[in-house]
């Protein structure tokens, strides 16, 4: 009975997160487009399946991965062994990201659009390995007390240099891959590890030393995926037509064999995090799990939730994004495309649960220096501006290189002048703005626009919106802190 009530709560939570998207889409359909897209019933059913998948997934996390991960983090922090903590950080980062629903969605789209040249599993393993490495590095930074801003400045200078040499087919995808690594699985576990270490080590500040792991997890995949793209696109590109999956093919959801094969794939996706838990629990700590049946049941829910989520994507969120793009492009002018991008970015971000949690954590850690609601507002504004700028790039056909490099040069410049207490938090906030629901819709919107605007390449122009949604919140939050600090400094002599 308890599990049913908890699932009902998770389902309501997932439907609430979907609501901003539904409101914006319905507003545009009735007030502006004045028409309904084809297969509306199928899309609605797909959205419901997404909500069920997310609810099962979250419920599974609460029963298994979250409590075990936090328990392991606390036990290793108390032990204080740097090699074990770094090994645990790597394993935690890798296993959490390889099962990330938003990364699965982006990787599948990339493989389909590139006609198999970019392999979805290879891309996910590469991103997961990058995150594992960087979480281990972040653990080392927190233990040693090194300032984050030097890591970020050097890292993003490297990002900008690599972007200059990377093929245009991979740049948008690389930045999107970085943007989707920190989500419903990764953020709570990684943030708990960083804050837990900062609290348990004498002389560390939870605000300046506890945050930052999420930011590093966003940055490094951008470099490694672009290097992967340089390798993949160094030869001649094979000829092939791109076919977008609109969800009309029912083979995904029909047939016992197909269902069984996809469930096996989900088991494969979740297996790394199960192995991480078991290896560190039994072989390193040499302790048994407190409630193995409950944890096993939680892992089963995670697998079922992932399966339902992927099915819902194909028949719900992907078709909505592409359909809205087709309808908006058919209108005279592009004003409503910009308006839709801004509204969908702002509305979904304000409802993002990870953002609400981190905003509250930051307000508590800053002891009155920061306002959690103001942070949410500036982050949502940054995402709205970012997606709008990204849509503008697709419409005019500009190269993403210059936008991305220009954006991160601004970030680097702000990092040198922003108050130290805001830097780690600002970078982390850039990584938690895109939820497991928002990412597929925004990805489909970009691909839909690139598919329907003459002269645009789906692979080159279709990706990148998530990257813009990650860059601009960093800029708006740092600017907010600079202004607040400036106002406080001006008031100080008078008091």
FIFINU-415759 format. One record per residue (C-alpha): y, z, x; residue in one letter. Coordinates in steps of 0.5 Angstrom, whole numbers, padded with zeros to 4 digits, always signed. Layout:
YZXA;...
This chain:
+0000+0000+0000X;+0005+0002+0006X;+0003-0005+0009X;+0005-0009+0002X;+0012-0005+0002X;+0013-0006+0009X;+0012-0014+0008X;+0016-0014+0002X;+0022-0011+0006X;+0021-0016+0011X;+0021-0022+0006X;+0027-0020+0003X;+0030-0019+0010X;+0028-0026+0012X;+0030-0029+0005X;+0037-0025+0006X;+0038-0029+0013X;+0036-0035+0010X;+0041-0034+0005X;+0048-0036+0009X;+0044-0043+0010X;+0042-0044+0003X;+0049-0042+0000X;+0053-0047+0005X;+0048-0053+0004X;+0048-0052-0004X;+0056-0052-0003X;+0056-0058+0000X;+0051-0062-0004X;+0055-0060-0011X;+0062-0059-0009X;+0062-0065-0004X;+0056-0070-0004X;+0055-0069-0011X;+0048-0071-0010X;+0041-0068-0009X;+0037-0070-0003X;+0030-0073-0004X;+0024-0068-0004X;+0029-0062-0006X;+0023-0059-0009X;+0019-0060-0002X;+0024-0057+0002X;+0025-0051-0002X;+0018-0049-0002X;+0018-0050+0006X;+0024-0045+0006X;+0020-0040+0002X;+0014-0042+0007X;+0019-0040+0013X;+0021-0034+0010X;+0014-0032+0009X;+0012-0034+0016X;+0018-0030+0019X;+0016-0024+0015X;+0009-0024+0017X;+0011-0025+0024X;+0016-0019+0024X;+0011-0014+0021X;+0006-0016+0026X;+0011-0015+0031X;+0013-0008+0028X;+0006-0006+0028X;+0004-0009+0035X;+0008-0012+0040X;+0015-0007+0039X;+0012+0000+0040X;+0007-0002+0045X;+0012-0006+0049X;+0017+0000+0048X;+0012+0005+0050X;+0010+0001+0056X;+0017+0000+0058X;+0018+0008+0058X;+0012+0010+0062X;+0014+0005+0067X;+0021+0007+0068X;+0018+0014+0069X;+0014+0012+0074X;+0019+0009+0078X;+0015+0004+0082X;+0019-0002+0083X;+0013-0007+0084X;+0010-0005+0078X;+0017-0005+0074X;+0018-0012+0077X;+0011-0014+0075X;+0011-0011+0068X;+0018-0015+0067X;+0015-0022+0069X;+0009-0021+0065X;+0014-0018+0059X;+0019-0024+0060X;+0013-0029+0060X;+0009-0027+0055X;+0015-0026+0050X;+0018-0033+0051X;+0012-0037+0051X;+0010-0035+0043X;+0018-0035+0041X;+0018-0039+0035X;+0025-0043+0036X;+0022-0045+0043X;+0016-0048+0040X;+0020-0052+0035X;+0025-0055+0040X;+0019-0056+0045X;+0015-0060+0039X;+0022-0064+0038X;+0023-0066+0045X;+0016-0068+0046X;+0016-0072+0039X;+0023-0075+0041X;+0021-0077+0048X;+0015-0080+0046X;+0010-0075+0050X;+0014-0076+0056X;+0017-0069+0056X;+0010-0065+0054X;+0011-0059+0049X;+0006-0054+0053X;+0009-0056+0060X;+0016-0055+0057X;+0014-0048+0054X;+0010-0045+0060X;+0016-0047+0065X;+0021-0044+0061X;+0017-0038+0060X;+0016-0037+0067X;+0023-0038+0069X;+0024-0032+0064X;+0019-0028+0067X;+0022-0029+0074X;+0029-0027+0072X;+0027-0021+0068X;+0024-0019+0074X;+0030-0020+0078X;+0034-0017+0073X;+0030-0010+0073X;+0031-0010+0081X;+0038-0011+0080X;+0038-0005+0075X;+0034-0001+0079X;+0039-0002+0085X;+0045-0002+0081X;+0048-0009+0084X;+0054-0012+0079X;+0052-0017+0074X;+0058-0021+0075X;+0056-0024+0082X;+0049-0026+0079X;+0052-0030+0074X;+0057-0033+0078X;+0053-0036+0083X;+0048-0038+0077X;+0052-0042+0073X;+0055-0045+0079X;+0048-0047+0081X;+0047-0049+0073X;+0054-0054+0074X;+0051-0057+0081X;+0044-0058+0078X;+0047-0061+0071X;+0051-0066+0076X;+0045-0069+0078X;+0040-0068+0072X;+0039-0075+0068X;+0043-0075+0061X;+0036-0075+0058X;+0035-0068+0060X;+0041-0064+0060X;+0042-0062+0052X;+0035-0060+0052X;+0035-0056+0058X;+0041-0052+0055X;+0038-0052+0049X;+0032-0049+0052X;+0036-0043+0055X;+0039-0042+0049X;+0033-0041+0045X;+0029-0036+0050X;+0032-0030+0047X;+0031-0029+0040X;+0027-0025+0035X;+0021-0023+0040X;+0025-0023+0047X;+0031-0019+0045X;+0029-0013+0043X;+0024-0012+0048X;+0028-0014+0054X;+0034-0010+0052X;+0030-0004+0051X;+0027-0005+0058X;+0034-0006+0061X;+0037+0000+0057X;+0031+0004+0058X;+0032+0003+0066X;+0039+0005+0066X;+0039+0011+0062X;+0033+0014+0066X;+0036+0012+0073X;+0041+0017+0075X;+0048+0014+0076X;+0047+0008+0072X;+0051+0006+0066X;+0048+0003+0060X;+0054-0001+0058X;+0054-0004+0065X;+0047-0004+0068X;+0043-0004+0061X;+0045-0010+0059X;+0045-0017+0062X;+0037-0018+0062X;+0038-0023+0056X;+0044-0026+0060X;+0040-0028+0066X;+0034-0030+0061X;+0038-0035+0058X;+0041-0038+0065X;+0035-0039+0069X;+0031-0044+0064X;+0037-0049+0064X;+0036-0050+0072X;+0029-0050+0072X;+0028-0055+0066X;+0034-0060+0069X;+0030-0060+0075X;+0023-0062+0071X;+0028-0067+0068X;+0030-0070+0075X;+0022-0070+0076X;+0020-0073+0070X;+0025-0078+0069X;+0025-0081+0077X;+0020-0086+0075X;+0021-0092+0070X;+0022-0090+0062X;+0016-0093+0058X;+0018-0097+0052X;+0017-0094+0045X;+0020-0093+0039X;+0022-0086+0036X;+0019-0083+0030X;+0022-0077+0027X;+0018-0073+0023X;+0021-0071+0016X;+0015-0067+0013X;+0013-0073+0009X;+0006-0073+0012X;+0002-0067+0009X;-0004-0067+0014X;+0000-0061+0017X;-0002-0057+0011X;-0008-0060+0008X;-0015-0060+0011X;-0019-0054+0013X;-0020-0057+0020X;-0013-0058+0021X;-0011-0051+0019X;-0017-0048+0024X;-0014-0052+0030X;-0007-0050+0029X;-0009-0043+0028X;-0013-0043+0035X;-0006-0046+0038X;-0003-0040+0035X;-0008-0035+0038X;-0007-0039+0045X;+0001-0038+0044X;+0000-0031+0043X;-0005-0029+0048X;-0001-0028+0054X;+0003-0022+0051X;-0004-0019+0048X;-0007-0020+0055X;+0000-0017+0058X;-0001-0011+0054X;-0008-0010+0055X;-0008-0011+0063X;-0002-0006+0064X;-0004-0001+0059X;-0012-0001+0061X;-0012-0003+0068X;-0005+0000+0071X;-0003+0006+0067X;-0011+0007+0065X;-0010+0009+0058X;-0012+0007+0052X;-0008+0004+0046X;-0006+0010+0041X;-0008+0006+0035X;-0012+0000+0037X;-0014-0002+0029X;-0007-0002+0027X;-0005-0006+0033X;-0010-0011+0032X;-0008-0012+0025X;-0001-0013+0028X;-0003-0019+0032X;-0007-0022+0027X;+0000-0022+0023X;+0004-0025+0028X;-0001-0031+0029X;-0001-0032+0021X;+0007-0031+0021X;+0007-0037+0027X;+0003-0041+0023X;+0007-0041+0017X;+0013-0041+0021X;+0011-0048+0024X;+0009-0051+0017X;+0015-0049+0014X;+0019-0052+0019X;+0016-0059+0018X;+0017-0059+0011X;+0023-0055+0010X;+0028-0054+0015X;+0028-0060+0019X;+0028-0064+0013X;+0034-0061+0011X;+0038-0062+0017X;+0036-0069+0018X;+0038-0070+0010X;+0045-0067+0011X;+0046-0071+0017X;+0044-0077+0013X;+0049-0076+0007X;+0055-0073+0011X;+0055-0079+0016X;+0055-0084+0010X;+0061-0081+0007X;+0068-0084+0009X;+0070-0080+0016X;+0067-0075+0019X;+0072-0069+0017X;+0066-0066+0013X;+0061-0066+0018X;+0066-0062+0022X;+0067-0057+0016X;+0059-0057+0015X;+0058-0055+0023X;+0063-0050+0023X;+0061-0046+0016X;+0054-0046+0018X;+0055-0044+0025X;+0060-0038+0022X;+0056-0036+0016X;+0049-0036+0020X;+0051-0032+0026X;+0055-0027+0022X;+0048-0025+0018X;+0044-0025+0025X;+0040-0018+0025X;+0040-0018+0033X;+0047-0019+0033X;+0049-0013+0029X;+0044-0009+0033X;+0047-0011+0039X;+0054-0010+0037X;+0052-0003+0034X;+0049-0001+0041X;+0055-0004+0045X;+0060+0000+0041X;+0056+0007+0042X;+0055+0005+0049X;+0063+0004+0050X;+0064+0010+0047X;+0070+0008+0042X;+0073+0002+0047X;+0070-0004+0043X;+0069-0005+0036X;+0062-0007+0033X;+0065-0011+0027X;+0070-0014+0032X;+0065-0017+0037X;+0061-0020+0031X;+0067-0023+0028X;+0069-0026+0035X;+0062-0028+0037X;+0061-0032+0030X;+0068-0035+0031X;+0065-0037+0038X;+0059-0040+0035X;+0062-0044+0030X;+0067-0047+0035X;+0061-0049+0039X;+0057-0052+0034X;+0064-0056+0032X;+0065-0058+0039X;+0058-0060+0040X;+0058-0064+0033X;+0065-0068+0036X;+0061-0070+0042X;+0055-0073+0038X;+0060-0077+0034X;+0065-0080+0039X;+0059-0081+0044X;+0062-0077+0050X;+0057-0075+0056X;+0055-0068+0055X;+0055-0067+0062X;+0063-0066+0062X;+0063-0061+0056X;+0058-0057+0059X;+0060-0056+0066X;+0067-0055+0063X;+0065-0050+0059X;+0061-0046+0064X;+0067-0047+0069X;+0071-0043+0064X;+0066-0038+0063X;+0066-0037+0071X;+0074-0036+0071X;+0074-0031+0065X;+0068-0027+0069X;+0073-0026+0075X;+0078-0023+0071X;+0075-0020+0065X;+0074-0012+0065X;+0067-0011+0068X;+0065-0007+0062X;+0064-0013+0058X;+0061-0018+0062X;+0054-0016+0061X;+0055-0015+0054X;+0059-0022+0053X;+0053-0026+0057X;+0048-0022+0053X;+0051-0024+0046X;+0051-0031+0048X;+0044-0031+0048X;+0043-0028+0041X;+0047-0032+0037X;+0041-0037+0035X;+0036-0034+0030X;+0029-0037+0029X;+0032-0040+0022X;+0038-0042+0025X;+0036-0046+0031X;+0031-0051+0027X;+0037-0053+0023X;+0042-0054+0028X;+0037-0058+0032X;+0035-0062+0026X;+0043-0063+0025X;+0044-0066+0032X;+0038-0070+0032X;+0040-0073+0025X;+0047-0074+0027X;+0044-0078+0033X;+0039-0082+0029X;+0045-0084+0024X;+0051-0086+0028X;+0050-0093+0031X;+0050-0093+0039X;+0047-0086+0040X;+0041-0084+0043X;+0037-0079+0040X;+0034-0076+0046X;+0041-0076+0050X;+0045-0074+0044X;+0041-0071+0039X;+0040-0064+0043X;+0045-0060+0046X;+0048-0056+0040X;+0045-0050+0041X;+0048-0050+0048X;+0055-0050+0045X;+0053-0044+0041X;+0051-0040+0047X;+0057-0042+0051X;+0063-0041+0046X;+0061-0034+0044X;+0062-0032+0052X;+0069-0035+0052X;+0071-0031+0045X;+0068-0024+0047X;+0071-0024+0054X;+0078-0027+0052X;+0077-0021+0046X;+0076-0016+0052X;+0082-0019+0056X;+0087-0018+0051X;+0084-0011+0048X;+0085-0009+0056X;+0092-0012+0056X;+0094-0009+0050X;+0092-0002+0052X;+0095-0003+0059X;+0102-0004+0056X;+0101+0002+0052X;+0099+0007+0057X;+0106+0008+0061X;+0109+0009+0054X;+0104+0015+0052X;
